Amino acid sequence: MDFDGFDLIVVGSGFFGTTIAERAARELGLKVAVLDKRTHFGGNSWSEVNAETGIEVHPYGTHIFHTNSEEVWTYLNRFTEFTDYRHRVFTVHGGRVFSMPINLGTICSFFGRHFTPDEARALVDREMGAEGIGEPANLEEKAVKSIGRPLYEAFIRGYTMKQWQTDPKLLPAAIIGRLPVRFTFEDRYFSDRFEGMPRQGYGAIFRNMLSNPNIRLFLGTDYFDVRDKVPAGALVVYTGAIDRYYDYRFGELGWRTVDLEWEVARTPDFQGTSVMNYADTDVPFTRIHEFRHLHPERPFDGDKTIIAREFSRFARNGDEPYYPIATPQDRDLYDRYVGLTAAEPDVIFGGRLGTYRYMDMHQAIGAALKCFDQQVAPRFSAGKPLSA
């Protein structure tokens, strides 16, 4: 394997790395090598068609594109057309189905009566203040102070216990922000300005982004097996785990991961929606994904559907990291690794794993566009590639 002649080595082909590669090849004419240890590009956003059902699935869990950034939306529309899909999520509690996030319909259904917006707001305010919580000492207190005890017990407590495998009383308050409550019947999960599903799937987006002849893909290639072959002076954009880059010198950062249990169900429609949450602890999984509902515009006359039950747990070495735990100890550990990067002038650390923070897809693209403008482009004088 030879990387001579490449100006830029991108490690990881998720949205951050792919955006950097696309911009560098198109705007600067750079020769770009994109490495990924997986046998497909696209990172966790990858999608593919299930052969048995013909349904496009998301192997790493449901991904819905949404953003308030016109810059990101305009950029991605160069590579795909989006449908008008609007994501709606429901949750099962006590054998009943409710809309999530909590909205006026959820409140009316849960309390079994009609509320006007003012009545619902007054009810929630009373419940929020009923326990006289001052500065929240843990996740449970913060949640109760945000939405009141009844709604917390029904929709948050059990789900959180399954997500974290820990009693919410033992989790730090900083894990969650203020829980949203809508005092309207608006039931869209996201409130962003732009939302949709890529009409041809996420795989097509990445193929289009990486189609520039200046880009060469090296799939099934672990960077650490070939890093000694990267030529001196080539810039590396590394989107892998920062602790792995330094061989866990100070220890491993904490992550949550998910396990997906797949099933081909012999029915054309298993649950009637793309994502159904399960709030109660007597159900071991957190949610069920049914991918056929992500593309209602596609003709479907099959007699089988494919679903994935999602289980959450702490990540172990070798697992796919999804969500940074980011305890104070983790943040201190991450800062120690960041301190080492000053000695790496030819390496840019980016993306979810490289910066130890969770990013939605639009955030990864936005961060990559900023990184390109502020760190990558200025390195190359007048856009002239080193190999020229």
C-alpha positions as CSV (number, residue, x, y, z in Angstrom):
1,M,0.0,0.0,0.0
2,D,1.5,3.3,-1.1
3,F,0.3,6.8,-0.1
4,D,3.0,8.7,-2.0
5,G,1.5,11.5,-4.0
6,F,-1.4,12.1,-1.6
7,D,-1.6,15.5,0.0
8,L,-4.3,14.6,2.5
9,I,-5.0,11.4,4.4
10,V,-8.5,11.2,5.9
11,V,-9.0,8.5,8.5
12,G,-12.7,7.6,8.8
13,S,-15.4,8.0,6.2
14,G,-18.3,9.3,8.2
15,F,-19.8,12.6,7.5
16,F,-16.9,14.6,9.1
17,G,-14.2,12.8,7.2
18,T,-16.1,12.6,3.9
19,T,-17.0,16.3,4.0
20,I,-13.3,17.2,4.5
21,A,-12.3,14.8,1.6
22,E,-14.9,16.2,-0.8
23,R,-14.1,19.8,-0.1
24,A,-10.3,19.3,-0.3
25,A,-10.6,17.4,-3.6
26,R,-13.1,19.8,-5.2
27,E,-12.1,23.2,-3.9
28,L,-8.3,22.7,-3.6
29,G,-7.6,19.9,-6.2
30,L,-5.9,17.9,-3.5
31,K,-5.1,14.2,-3.9
32,V,-7.0,12.6,-1.0
33,A,-6.8,9.1,0.5
34,V,-9.8,8.1,2.6
35,L,-9.1,5.1,4.9
36,D,-11.8,3.2,6.8
37,K,-11.3,0.0,8.8
38,R,-14.8,-1.0,7.9
39,T,-15.7,-2.6,4.5
40,H,-18.1,0.2,3.7
41,F,-17.9,4.0,3.8
42,G,-20.3,6.3,5.6
43,G,-19.5,5.5,9.3
44,N,-22.6,5.0,11.5
45,S,-24.8,6.8,8.9
46,W,-24.4,4.0,6.4
47,S,-27.6,2.5,5.0
48,E,-28.1,-0.6,2.8
49,V,-30.9,-2.7,1.3
50,N,-31.8,-5.9,3.2
51,A,-31.7,-8.7,0.6
52,E,-34.6,-10.7,2.1
53,T,-37.1,-7.9,2.4
54,G,-35.9,-5.3,-0.1
55,I,-36.1,-2.7,2.6
56,E,-33.3,-0.1,3.1
57,V,-32.0,-0.5,6.7
58,H,-29.7,1.6,8.9
59,P,-27.3,-1.0,10.4
60,Y,-26.3,1.4,13.3
61,G,-29.8,2.6,14.2
62,T,-32.3,5.0,12.6
63,H,-30.7,8.2,11.2
64,I,-33.0,11.1,10.4
65,F,-31.5,14.2,8.8
66,H,-32.5,17.5,10.3
67,T,-30.8,20.9,10.7
68,N,-31.4,24.6,11.2
69,S,-28.3,25.4,9.2
70,E,-29.0,26.6,5.7
71,E,-25.3,26.2,4.9
72,V,-25.3,22.5,5.8
73,W,-28.7,21.9,4.1
74,T,-27.6,23.6,0.9
75,Y,-24.3,21.8,0.9
76,L,-25.8,18.3,1.4
77,N,-28.4,19.0,-1.3
78,R,-25.6,19.0,-3.8
79,F,-25.4,15.2,-3.3
80,T,-29.0,14.1,-2.7
81,E,-32.6,15.0,-3.0
82,F,-34.5,14.8,0.2
83,T,-38.0,13.5,0.8
84,D,-40.5,15.4,3.0
85,Y,-40.4,12.8,5.7
86,R,-41.2,14.1,9.2
87,H,-40.1,12.0,12.1
88,R,-42.6,11.2,14.8
89,V,-41.8,9.0,17.8
90,F,-44.2,7.2,20.1
91,T,-43.6,5.5,23.4
92,V,-45.3,2.6,25.1
93,H,-46.1,2.9,28.9
94,G,-48.4,0.7,30.8
95,G,-49.7,-0.9,27.6
96,R,-50.7,2.4,26.2
97,V,-49.1,4.5,23.4
98,F,-48.2,8.2,23.8
99,S,-46.6,10.8,21.6
100,M,-43.0,11.9,22.3
101,P,-41.6,14.4,23.1
102,I,-44.2,15.2,25.7
103,N,-46.8,17.5,24.2
104,L,-50.4,18.6,24.8
105,G,-51.7,15.3,23.3
106,T,-49.4,13.3,25.6
107,I,-50.6,15.2,28.7
108,C,-54.2,14.9,27.8
109,S,-53.9,11.1,27.1
110,F,-51.8,10.5,30.3
111,F,-54.1,12.3,32.7
112,G,-57.2,11.2,30.9
113,R,-58.9,14.5,30.2
114,H,-58.9,17.5,27.9
115,F,-56.5,20.3,28.8
116,T,-56.2,23.7,27.2
117,P,-52.6,24.9,26.8
118,D,-52.9,27.2,29.8
119,E,-54.4,24.4,31.9
120,A,-51.7,21.9,31.0
121,R,-49.0,24.5,31.7
122,A,-50.5,25.2,35.1
123,L,-50.7,21.5,35.9
124,V,-47.1,20.8,34.9
125,D,-45.9,23.9,36.8
126,R,-47.7,22.6,40.0
127,E,-46.1,19.2,39.6
128,M,-42.7,20.8,39.0
129,G,-42.8,22.7,42.2
130,A,-44.5,20.1,44.3
131,E,-41.3,18.6,45.7
132,G,-39.5,21.9,46.3
133,I,-36.3,20.9,44.6
134,G,-33.6,23.5,44.7
135,E,-30.4,22.9,42.8
136,P,-30.8,19.4,41.4
137,A,-28.3,16.9,42.8
138,N,-28.9,14.2,40.3
139,L,-30.6,13.3,37.0
140,E,-33.9,12.4,38.7
141,E,-34.2,15.7,40.6
142,K,-33.4,17.6,37.4
143,A,-36.0,15.8,35.4
144,V,-38.7,16.1,38.1
145,K,-37.9,19.8,38.3
146,S,-38.3,20.0,34.5
147,I,-41.6,18.1,34.0
148,G,-42.9,17.0,37.4
149,R,-43.0,13.6,39.1
150,P,-45.9,11.9,37.3
151,L,-44.6,12.5,33.8
152,Y,-41.0,11.7,34.9
153,E,-42.1,8.3,36.4
154,A,-44.1,7.4,33.3
155,F,-41.8,8.4,30.5
156,I,-38.3,9.1,31.7
157,R,-37.3,7.0,34.7
158,G,-37.5,3.5,33.2
159,Y,-36.2,4.5,29.9
160,T,-33.2,6.2,31.5
161,M,-32.5,3.2,33.7
162,K,-32.3,1.0,30.6
163,Q,-30.2,3.5,28.7
164,W,-27.7,3.9,31.5
165,Q,-28.1,0.6,33.5
166,T,-28.1,2.9,36.5
167,D,-30.7,4.4,38.9
168,P,-31.3,8.0,37.8
169,K,-30.7,9.1,41.4
170,L,-27.1,8.0,40.9
171,L,-26.6,9.8,37.6
172,P,-25.3,13.3,37.5
173,A,-27.8,16.0,36.6
174,A,-25.5,17.3,33.8
175,I,-26.3,14.2,31.7
176,I,-29.6,15.8,30.5
177,G,-30.6,19.2,29.5
178,R,-34.0,20.6,30.4
179,L,-36.6,18.2,29.1
180,P,-38.9,19.7,26.5
181,V,-42.7,20.0,27.1
182,R,-44.8,21.3,24.3
183,F,-48.1,22.9,25.2
184,T,-49.5,22.3,21.7
185,F,-50.4,19.2,19.8
186,E,-47.3,19.5,17.6
187,D,-46.0,15.9,17.4
188,R,-43.0,16.2,15.2
189,Y,-40.0,14.9,17.0
190,F,-37.6,17.5,15.6
191,S,-38.4,21.2,15.4
192,D,-35.6,22.1,12.9
193,R,-36.2,24.2,9.9
194,F,-35.0,21.5,7.5
195,E,-35.8,17.8,7.7
196,G,-36.1,14.8,5.4
197,M,-34.7,11.4,4.3
198,P,-32.2,11.2,1.4
199,R,-34.4,9.9,-1.4
200,Q,-31.8,7.3,-2.6
201,G,-30.6,6.5,0.9
202,Y,-27.4,7.5,2.9
203,G,-25.2,5.2,0.9
204,A,-25.9,7.2,-2.3
205,I,-25.0,10.4,-0.5
206,F,-21.5,9.1,0.4
207,R,-21.0,7.6,-3.1
208,N,-21.7,11.0,-4.6
209,M,-19.5,12.9,-2.2
210,L,-16.6,10.5,-2.7
211,S,-16.9,10.2,-6.5
212,N,-14.3,12.9,-7.2
213,P,-11.4,11.3,-9.2
214,N,-8.9,12.9,-6.8
215,I,-10.3,10.8,-4.0
216,R,-9.1,7.2,-3.5
217,L,-10.8,4.9,-1.0
218,F,-9.0,2.3,1.1
219,L,-11.7,0.3,2.8
220,G,-11.0,-2.5,5.2
221,T,-7.8,-0.6,6.1
222,D,-6.9,0.1,9.7
223,Y,-4.9,3.3,9.9
224,F,-2.7,2.0,12.6
225,D,-1.5,-0.8,10.4
226,V,-0.4,1.6,7.7
227,R,0.4,4.9,9.5
228,D,4.1,4.3,8.9
229,K,3.4,4.5,5.2
230,V,2.0,8.1,5.3
231,P,4.5,10.3,3.6
232,A,6.2,13.1,5.6
233,G,4.4,16.4,5.2
234,A,1.0,14.9,4.3
235,L,-1.8,16.3,6.4
236,V,-3.8,13.7,8.3
237,V,-7.4,14.3,9.3
238,Y,-8.1,11.7,12.0
239,T,-11.7,11.0,13.0
240,G,-11.0,7.9,15.1
241,A,-10.9,7.7,18.9
242,I,-8.4,10.1,20.3
243,D,-7.4,7.7,23.1
244,R,-6.8,4.9,20.6
245,Y,-4.5,7.3,18.6
246,Y,-2.3,7.6,21.7
247,D,-2.5,3.9,22.5
248,Y,-4.6,4.6,25.6
249,R,-1.6,6.2,27.3
250,F,-3.7,7.7,30.0
251,G,-6.5,5.2,30.0
252,E,-9.7,4.7,28.0
253,L,-12.5,7.2,27.6
254,G,-16.0,6.1,28.6
255,W,-18.7,5.5,26.0
256,R,-22.2,4.0,25.8
257,T,-22.9,1.6,23.0
258,V,-26.0,-0.1,21.6
259,D,-26.8,-3.7,20.5
260,L,-29.3,-4.2,17.8
261,E,-31.3,-7.5,17.7
262,W,-32.6,-8.0,14.2
263,E,-35.7,-9.8,13.1
264,V,-37.5,-10.4,9.8
265,A,-41.1,-10.4,10.8
266,R,-43.7,-12.2,8.7
267,T,-46.0,-9.3,8.4
268,P,-46.0,-6.3,6.1
269,D,-46.2,-3.8,9.0
270,F,-44.9,-4.7,12.5
271,Q,-45.6,-1.5,14.5
272,G,-47.0,1.2,12.2
273,T,-44.2,3.7,12.7
274,S,-40.4,3.9,12.3
275,V,-39.5,4.2,16.0
276,M,-41.4,3.0,19.0
277,N,-39.9,3.6,22.4
278,Y,-40.6,1.4,25.4
279,A,-40.5,3.4,28.7
280,D,-41.1,0.6,31.2
281,T,-38.4,-1.5,32.8
282,D,-40.2,-4.8,32.4
283,V,-39.3,-4.5,28.7
284,P,-35.5,-5.0,28.3
285,F,-35.0,-3.0,25.1
286,T,-35.3,0.8,24.8
287,R,-36.9,1.0,21.3
288,I,-37.8,-0.9,18.2
289,H,-36.9,0.4,14.7
290,E,-39.0,-0.5,11.7
291,F,-37.1,0.9,8.6
292,R,-39.8,0.5,6.0
293,H,-41.6,3.5,7.5
294,L,-38.7,5.9,6.8
295,H,-39.6,5.8,3.1
296,P,-43.3,5.9,2.7
297,E,-42.9,7.2,-0.8
298,R,-41.4,3.9,-2.0
299,P,-43.8,1.3,-3.3
300,F,-44.0,-1.6,-0.9
301,D,-46.0,-4.7,-1.4
302,G,-44.0,-7.3,0.5
303,D,-45.3,-9.7,3.1
304,K,-42.3,-9.3,5.4
305,T,-40.7,-6.4,7.3
306,I,-37.5,-6.0,9.1
307,I,-37.1,-4.6,12.6
308,A,-34.3,-4.0,15.1
309,R,-34.7,-4.0,18.9
310,E,-32.2,-1.7,20.6
311,F,-30.4,-2.4,23.8
312,S,-28.1,0.0,25.5
313,R,-25.1,-0.7,27.7
314,F,-21.6,0.5,28.6
315,A,-19.1,0.0,25.8
316,R,-16.2,-2.4,26.2
317,N,-12.9,-2.4,24.3
318,G,-13.8,-3.4,20.7
319,D,-17.4,-2.2,20.8
320,E,-18.7,0.5,18.6
321,P,-18.8,3.7,20.7
322,Y,-22.0,5.7,20.3
323,Y,-22.4,8.2,23.1
324,P,-19.6,9.8,25.2
325,I,-20.4,9.3,29.0
326,A,-18.3,12.5,29.7
327,T,-18.1,12.2,33.4
328,P,-15.7,14.8,35.0
329,Q,-13.1,12.1,35.0
330,D,-13.6,11.5,31.3
331,R,-13.4,15.2,30.5
332,D,-10.1,15.5,32.5
333,L,-8.8,12.4,30.6
334,Y,-9.8,13.9,27.3
335,D,-8.1,17.2,28.1
336,R,-4.9,15.2,28.8
337,Y,-5.0,13.7,25.4
338,V,-5.7,17.1,23.8
339,G,-2.6,18.3,25.5
340,L,-0.6,15.8,23.4
341,T,-2.0,17.1,20.1
342,A,0.3,20.2,20.1
343,A,3.1,17.8,19.2
344,E,1.1,16.7,16.1
345,P,1.3,19.7,13.6
346,D,0.3,17.4,10.7
347,V,-2.7,15.9,12.3
348,I,-6.2,17.4,12.8
349,F,-8.5,15.5,15.2
350,G,-12.1,15.8,14.3
351,G,-15.5,14.1,14.4
352,R,-17.4,12.4,17.1
353,L,-14.6,10.1,18.2
354,G,-11.7,12.5,17.7
355,T,-13.3,15.3,19.8
356,Y,-15.1,13.0,22.3
357,R,-18.5,14.6,21.9
358,Y,-21.7,13.4,20.4
359,M,-22.6,14.9,17.0
360,D,-25.7,14.6,15.0
361,M,-25.1,14.3,11.3
362,H,-25.7,18.0,10.5
363,Q,-23.3,18.9,13.4
364,A,-20.6,16.7,12.0
365,I,-21.0,18.3,8.5
366,G,-21.0,21.8,10.0
367,A,-17.9,21.1,12.0
368,A,-16.2,19.7,9.0
369,L,-17.0,22.7,6.8
370,K,-15.6,25.0,9.5
371,C,-12.5,22.8,9.9
372,F,-11.9,22.9,6.1
373,D,-12.2,26.7,6.0
374,Q,-10.1,27.4,9.1
375,Q,-7.6,24.6,9.2
376,V,-7.3,22.6,6.0
377,A,-7.6,25.3,3.2
378,P,-5.1,27.8,4.8
379,R,-2.5,25.1,4.9
380,F,-2.3,24.9,1.1
381,S,-1.1,28.0,-0.5
382,A,-3.6,29.4,-3.1
383,G,-5.2,25.9,-3.2
384,K,-2.0,24.4,-4.8
385,P,-1.7,20.7,-3.8
386,L,1.7,19.5,-2.5
387,S,1.9,16.9,-5.2
388,A,1.7,19.4,-8.0
